[in-house]
């Protein structure tokens, strides 16, 4: 074992992780050795701790960092290079890792040392960031059950293991569904890009003669494939079958998440009660800007602002479908809405998502995004391929430099969908955060390194990745998250980047960046034909911008369904009573969906955000952060979007506040520092076309 760990790439001293040589068999020995070492470090810290920064916070940060960096690598590979071997290796060591984390979070000597700092005469001499760290550690220790008996605290462990199982079931259920199509009639209306993906999938399944034109084609429930069918397939039976499969993922057989949901909710409620709270939402709100009542108020305010708009959306689709002599026009169902919406959008704005693709090639989109970042934030982004190993040949590495050419941060970019190996969705994760305590040379802070991961249409048939506008928005969105990690000026590692920021404010920079996709100059810079370089015609740009509010009320209601269900499950729901989680979802659905949800709808069984991620009693955070983000963007409008000098000044102000201060100040203070006042919801409603 010792010799194996000696040569274990997970345990090397690296700046960039050796992603190319880490194998599943390194995980068990590597994590076990690491946990033993960290346990020794923790025992030593508990024995020698004093209530000072060098004797408490710095060694404490180093322990947390070592675990989060190494586990982060393993977790990342699990998300982008999934395999049964890697899963099994993680499952073996996960209980030990969770055990150690809880032991660290529930360490009484460390807790009392943080309390001693809080009560000491030197408290007032600490910086804002240092005070926030101390207060957060005391709060988190209490929320982690520091004052409970050991056997009671054990219950906290189970939730994390259940969450991992939930996520695995979703991935497996998504992979399991495959629909082989051999008849051309069945795929009428489907765009070439989707058919190319479906033919490629067929080839991987042994149909080596599959072609885009003649098939056979394999449809999956992976995001790009599912969305293509729902938006474009003329075959109504196919849409219905795929829709029903999608909303019942992970809800039966070996992969059934329903009992896991009940168990997670039961344990969360018990945890809340043990800590003296009425429900889990109250626990969740301890780390948010909002309160339960404020979150519920926002959800209801947005819901009622969207409802009449959604009724009109539905009426418009019905009239349009009738005009097209659609047999289903009088009884549109849930699998018809996306299809007819897309036809109406094409007809109203003469925008065809597929015809836009050649104008939205990944290389040009990235060039435009980096130019925007340079203008707004005075940074340069240069390719750094070859500087560090990667996990897949499609992954790119970039270096972010300040206006003097000095490196500030690095990021990996992994854009393409790889359904067999890669989890769906898009996300940013931190490899290492900015930190003075973890400086390599003892003088300058360690620089941040992050991953940006998307799941967009891969390059096909020698062409670059040709994107949908939605995929462009996803890249801008994730880049916004990455900026907050990369441009942080916070040297205290425990509050640098987005660490220590109240959870309902972390989507601010990401949603803010999305807004720029629709700004005329940005749109002109990203939308250039991949072969000829010609810009997207001006009238199409205008249509794209006006199409932004198309069905905005309906789309917002869809999000509010999840936010409402999430809130209700974590405030009022009691496991084991007659009303099930699905009953609640259907009841909430009556206020958010004009067409009732299907009786067999089990979408909750694949809603990882709530059951396998940090959005439990926090899904409303998307809307809360949208209010902040749209309000922040409206400051640029007020300055004048065609006034370069004013925009640059405003961009630097945004960089020095929202992007720089991390969790070192409360997000409300940071927002006021940028905007000069508290946030208001008007801008969000206006951008969504929901203000009368």
Helices and strands as residue ranges (DSSP letters): H 2-6, G 9-11, H 24-48, I 53-57, H 58-80, H 84-105, H 108-119, G 123-125, H 128-143, H 150-176, E 179-181, G 184-187, H 192-204, E 217-219, H 223-232, H 236-247, G 253-255, H 258-274, H 280-285, H 292-323, G 329-331, H 337-349, H 353-356, G 357-359, H 362-377, E 380-383, E 396-401, E 407-416, E 427-432, E 448-456, H 469-486, G 493-495, G 503-505, H 508-516, H 520-526, H 538-546, G 547-549, H 552-571, H 581-592, G 603-606, H 608-611, H 621-639, H 644-654, I 655-659, G 662-664, H 667-675, H 682-687
